[in-house]
């Protein structure tokens, strides 16, 4: 359907380049994520409560990540304002 589009041609060429550079390992860079997602899907079908744990873990990880970014931003802003104050004093 979209095989003649510029983006699909670009993606196909990129995939070929990765496969050629990495040898046999290159194709696993595309196959492994698909297999992992299939296994997660089967595991969730077998143990539905696993989905709740995965979503909760995802929320916790995202929460820590956003909190860390906010902390870094405040530290950088504090450091930047301290530098500008010392420049203004000269």
N, C-alpha and C positions, 0 to 999 in steps of 0.2 A: 504494500500500500504506500509506504513512505520511503521505499528503498532508493528512489531517485533524488530525494531531498539532499541538500548540502550537508545538513547536520548528520544524517545517517551515513553518508559517505565519509565524513570526517571521523565519526565514531568507529566505523569499520576499518579505516586506515590506521587509526590509533591502536585498535585491537590487534591488527596484523603486526604493527611495529613492536608492540609489547611482546607478542608471541614469538617473533623472530629474535628479539634481543635476549629474552629469557629462556629460549629453547623450549623444552617440554614444560617447564614450570610456569610459563606465561599463561597457558590456558587455564591452569588452576587458579590464577588470580580472578578469573571470571566464573569458574565452576564452583569453587569453595563457598563463596557467600550464598549462592543459590541453594546448595546442599544444606548449609547451616540453617537457612530460613525454613527449608522443608522439614528438617529435624525439629526445629522449634515448633512448627505448626503441628506436627504429629504428637509431640510431647504435650502441647496444650490440649489437643483432642483427648489424649489419654488421661491427663491430670489437669482439669479445668482450673483448679486453684493455683496452678503454676502461673497462669496469666496474671492473677492478682499480685503475686510476688514479683513477677517481672515488671509490671507497671509500677508497683510501689518502689522497686529498686531504681527504675528509671527516673521517677519523680525525685527520689532522694539524691541521685547523682546529678540531675539537672539543678536541683536546689543548691547543692554544694558548689557546683560550677558557677552559677550566677552569683552566689555569695562571694566566691573567690575573685571573680571579675570585679565586683563592686568594691571589694577590699583593695585590690590593686589600683583601681581607678582613684580611690580616695588617697592612697599612698602617693601615687604619681602626682595628683593635684597638689597635695601638701608639699612634695619635694619641688615641684615647679614653682609654686608661689614663694617658697623659701629662696630659691635661686633668683627670682625676679627682685625680691626685696634686697638681696645683697648687691645686685647689679645697680639698682636705683640708689643705693647708699654711696657708691663711688662717685 
